[in-house]
Amino acid sequence: MVDLANILETTTDHILNGGQRITQYSRKISVAQMREGIECFVKIGELLGKDNLFYLGAMEGIDNKMNIEFEKYLSDPYTKEAMIAEATVQNISSGAYIDLSDIQKGFEDPHWVSVVTSYAQKHNIK
């Protein structure tokens, strides 16, 4: 089989899987993890103080990199959930796996359920 794979310039896995590409995920994530990660930014402000250079630097960096007012987004439930959705999508884009049922359960707003589910499906998550 290895010789055949070499002749065909492919892998034995590719032959055994009938040409179907098997997706390898870099890690498994959950909406709860993404929510906790975003909530950490709120916690940093509470613990260090919103006038602390670490907090200010983090907010400034996110604002500049993402072209948003992150602190403002964190104060509104809908836009905070948008940030959770964005974090989830970025992880999927980087090769992470998320269970579609977790998306259904993890988001409060149906819009974000729809957006993240659609994005996951485009990345072959079923």
CYANA upper distance limits for C-alpha pairs under 8 A (distance plus 0.5 A):
  1 MET  CA      5 ALA  CA      6.70
  1 MET  CA     12 THR  CA      7.03
  2 VAL  CA      6 ASN  CA      6.70
  2 VAL  CA     11 THR  CA      8.09
  2 VAL  CA     12 THR  CA      6.65
  3 ASP  CA      7 ILE  CA      6.71
  4 LEU  CA      8 LEU  CA      6.63
  5 ALA  CA      9 GLU  CA      6.32
  5 ALA  CA     10 THR  CA      5.55
  5 ALA  CA     11 THR  CA      5.70
  5 ALA  CA     12 THR  CA      6.07
  5 ALA  CA     15 ILE  CA      7.82
  6 ASN  CA     10 THR  CA      6.71
  6 ASN  CA     11 THR  CA      7.74
 10 THR  CA     14 HIS  CA      7.19
 10 THR  CA     15 ILE  CA      8.16
 11 THR  CA     15 ILE  CA      7.05
 12 THR  CA     16 LEU  CA      6.54
 13 ASP  CA     17 ASN  CA      6.48
 14 HIS  CA     18 GLY  CA      6.91
 14 HIS  CA     19 GLY  CA      5.63
 14 HIS  CA     20 GLN  CA      7.26
 14 HIS  CA     21 ARG  CA      7.49
 15 ILE  CA     19 GLY  CA      6.34
 17 ASN  CA     21 ARG  CA      7.95
 17 ASN  CA     22 ILE  CA      8.32
 23 THR  CA    124 ASN  CA      8.38
 24 GLN  CA     95 GLY  CA      8.30
 25 TYR  CA     95 GLY  CA      5.74
 25 TYR  CA     96 ALA  CA      5.81
 25 TYR  CA     97 TYR  CA      6.30
 26 SER  CA     94 SER  CA      8.26
 26 SER  CA     95 GLY  CA      5.76
 26 SER  CA     96 ALA  CA      5.71
 26 SER  CA     97 TYR  CA      7.95
 27 ARG  CA     95 GLY  CA      7.77
 27 ARG  CA     96 ALA  CA      5.37
 27 ARG  CA     97 TYR  CA      6.62
 28 LYS  CA     96 ALA  CA      6.09
 28 LYS  CA     97 TYR  CA      5.19
 28 LYS  CA     98 ILE  CA      6.32
 29 ILE  CA     33 GLN  CA      7.19
 29 ILE  CA     34 MET  CA      8.29
 29 ILE  CA     91 ASN  CA      8.44
 29 ILE  CA     96 ALA  CA      7.03
 29 ILE  CA     97 TYR  CA      6.60
 29 ILE  CA     98 ILE  CA      5.80
 30 SER  CA     34 MET  CA      7.09
 30 SER  CA     98 ILE  CA      6.46
 30 SER  CA     99 ASP  CA      8.06
 30 SER  CA    102 ASP  CA      7.02
 30 SER  CA    103 ILE  CA      8.25
 30 SER  CA    106 GLY  CA      8.45
 31 VAL  CA     35 ARG  CA      6.52
 31 VAL  CA     84 ILE  CA      7.95
 31 VAL  CA     88 THR  CA      7.43
 31 VAL  CA    102 ASP  CA      7.14
 31 VAL  CA    103 ILE  CA      6.90
 31 VAL  CA    106 GLY  CA      5.79
 31 VAL  CA    107 PHE  CA      7.83
 32 ALA  CA     36 GLU  CA      6.56
 32 ALA  CA    106 GLY  CA      7.07
 33 GLN  CA     37 GLY  CA      6.61
 34 MET  CA     38 ILE  CA      6.77
 34 MET  CA     84 ILE  CA      6.16
 34 MET  CA     87 ALA  CA      6.74
 34 MET  CA     88 THR  CA      6.78
 35 ARG  CA     39 GLU  CA      6.56
 35 ARG  CA     81 GLU  CA      8.38
 35 ARG  CA     84 ILE  CA      6.07
 36 GLU  CA     40 CYS  CA      6.72
 37 GLY  CA     41 PHE  CA      7.86
 38 ILE  CA     42 VAL  CA      7.90
 38 ILE  CA     80 LYS  CA      8.42
 38 ILE  CA     83 MET  CA      7.75
 38 ILE  CA     84 ILE  CA      6.97
 39 GLU  CA     43 LYS  CA      6.85
 40 CYS  CA     44 ILE  CA      6.54
 41 PHE  CA     45 GLY  CA      7.02
 42 VAL  CA     46 GLU  CA      6.95
 42 VAL  CA     74 LEU  CA      7.69
 43 LYS  CA     47 LEU  CA      6.42
 44 ILE  CA     48 LEU  CA      6.17
 44 ILE  CA     49 GLY  CA      7.77
 44 ILE  CA     55 TYR  CA      7.05
 45 GLY  CA     49 GLY  CA      5.37
 45 GLY  CA     50 LYS  CA      5.24
 45 GLY  CA     55 TYR  CA      6.56
 46 GLU  CA     50 LYS  CA      7.47
 48 LEU  CA     52 ASN  CA      6.55
 48 LEU  CA     54 PHE  CA      8.43
 48 LEU  CA     55 TYR  CA      7.66
 49 GLY  CA     55 TYR  CA      7.80
 50 LYS  CA     55 TYR  CA      6.52
 50 LYS  CA     56 LEU  CA      7.25
 51 ASP  CA     55 TYR  CA      7.57
 51 ASP  CA     56 LEU  CA      7.01
 52 ASN  CA     56 LEU  CA      6.61
 53 LEU  CA     57 GLY  CA      6.22
 54 PHE  CA     58 ALA  CA      6.66
 55 TYR  CA     59 MET  CA      6.68
 56 LEU  CA     60 GLU  CA      6.48
 57 GLY  CA     61 GLY  CA      6.46
 58 ALA  CA     62 ILE  CA      6.70
 59 MET  CA     63 ASP  CA      6.48
 59 MET  CA     70 PHE  CA      6.99
 59 MET  CA     71 GLU  CA      7.30
 60 GLU  CA     64 ASN  CA      6.58
 61 GLY  CA     65 LYS  CA      6.45
 62 ILE  CA     66 MET  CA      6.24
 62 ILE  CA     67 ASN  CA      8.11
 62 ILE  CA     68 ILE  CA      8.05
 62 ILE  CA     70 PHE  CA      7.19
 63 ASP  CA     67 ASN  CA      5.68
 63 ASP  CA     68 ILE  CA      5.34
 63 ASP  CA     69 GLU  CA      5.88
 63 ASP  CA     70 PHE  CA      6.29
 64 ASN  CA     68 ILE  CA      7.64
 69 GLU  CA     73 TYR  CA      6.87
 70 PHE  CA     74 LEU  CA      6.72
 71 GLU  CA     75 SER  CA      7.14
 72 LYS  CA     76 ASP  CA      7.54
 73 TYR  CA     79 THR  CA      5.55
 73 TYR  CA     80 LYS  CA      5.95
 73 TYR  CA     83 MET  CA      8.21
 74 LEU  CA     79 THR  CA      7.30
 74 LEU  CA     80 LYS  CA      5.33
 75 SER  CA     79 THR  CA      8.49
 75 SER  CA     80 LYS  CA      7.52
 76 ASP  CA     80 LYS  CA      6.36
 77 PRO  CA     81 GLU  CA      6.64
 78 TYR  CA     82 ALA  CA      6.83
 78 TYR  CA    109 ASP  CA      8.16
 79 THR  CA     83 MET  CA      6.87
 80 LYS  CA     84 ILE  CA      6.96
 81 GLU  CA     85 ALA  CA      6.63
 81 GLU  CA    107 PHE  CA      7.89
 81 GLU  CA    108 GLU  CA      8.50
 81 GLU  CA    109 ASP  CA      8.45
 81 GLU  CA    112 TRP  CA      8.11
 82 ALA  CA     86 GLU  CA      6.61
 82 ALA  CA    112 TRP  CA      7.49
 83 MET  CA     87 ALA  CA      6.60
 84 ILE  CA     88 THR  CA      6.69
 85 ALA  CA     89 VAL  CA      6.63
 85 ALA  CA    112 TRP  CA      6.87
 85 ALA  CA    116 VAL  CA      6.93
 86 GLU  CA     90 GLN  CA      6.57
 87 ALA  CA     91 ASN  CA      6.79
 88 THR  CA     92 ILE  CA      6.78
 88 THR  CA    116 VAL  CA      7.95
 89 VAL  CA     93 SER  CA      6.55
 89 VAL  CA    116 VAL  CA      6.96
 89 VAL  CA    119 TYR  CA      7.49
 89 VAL  CA    120 ALA  CA      8.11
 90 GLN  CA     94 SER  CA      6.74
 91 ASN  CA     95 GLY  CA      6.96
 91 ASN  CA     96 ALA  CA      5.87
 92 ILE  CA     96 ALA  CA      5.07
 92 ILE  CA     97 TYR  CA      6.72
 92 ILE  CA     98 ILE  CA      8.02
 92 ILE  CA    120 ALA  CA      7.23
 92 ILE  CA    123 HIS  CA      7.98
 93 SER  CA    123 HIS  CA      8.18
 97 TYR  CA    125 ILE  CA      7.56
 98 ILE  CA    102 ASP  CA      7.55
 98 ILE  CA    103 ILE  CA      8.05
 98 ILE  CA    120 ALA  CA      8.25
 98 ILE  CA    125 ILE  CA      7.99
 99 ASP  CA    103 ILE  CA      7.29
 99 ASP  CA    125 ILE  CA      8.13
 99 ASP  CA    126 LYS  CA      8.20
100 LEU  CA    104 GLN  CA      6.98
100 LEU  CA    117 THR  CA      6.95
100 LEU  CA    120 ALA  CA      8.24
100 LEU  CA    125 ILE  CA      8.03
100 LEU  CA    126 LYS  CA      7.31
101 SER  CA    105 LYS  CA      6.75
102 ASP  CA    106 GLY  CA      6.08
103 ILE  CA    107 PHE  CA      6.77
103 ILE  CA    113 VAL  CA      6.47
103 ILE  CA    116 VAL  CA      7.65
103 ILE  CA    117 THR  CA      7.16
104 GLN  CA    113 VAL  CA      6.25
104 GLN  CA    117 THR  CA      8.48
107 PHE  CA    112 TRP  CA      7.03
107 PHE  CA    113 VAL  CA      6.41
108 GLU  CA    112 TRP  CA      8.38
108 GLU  CA    113 VAL  CA      8.35
109 ASP  CA    113 VAL  CA      7.17
110 PRO  CA    114 SER  CA      6.66
111 HIS  CA    115 VAL  CA      6.71
112 TRP  CA    116 VAL  CA      6.42
113 VAL  CA    117 THR  CA      6.37
114 SER  CA    118 SER  CA      6.50
115 VAL  CA    119 TYR  CA      6.76
116 VAL  CA    120 ALA  CA      6.56
117 THR  CA    121 GLN  CA      6.65
118 SER  CA    122 LYS  CA      6.79
119 TYR  CA    123 HIS  CA      7.03
120 ALA  CA    124 ASN  CA      7.13
120 ALA  CA    125 ILE  CA      5.82
120 ALA  CA    126 LYS  CA      8.31
121 GLN  CA    125 ILE  CA      5.36
121 GLN  CA    126 LYS  CA      6.61
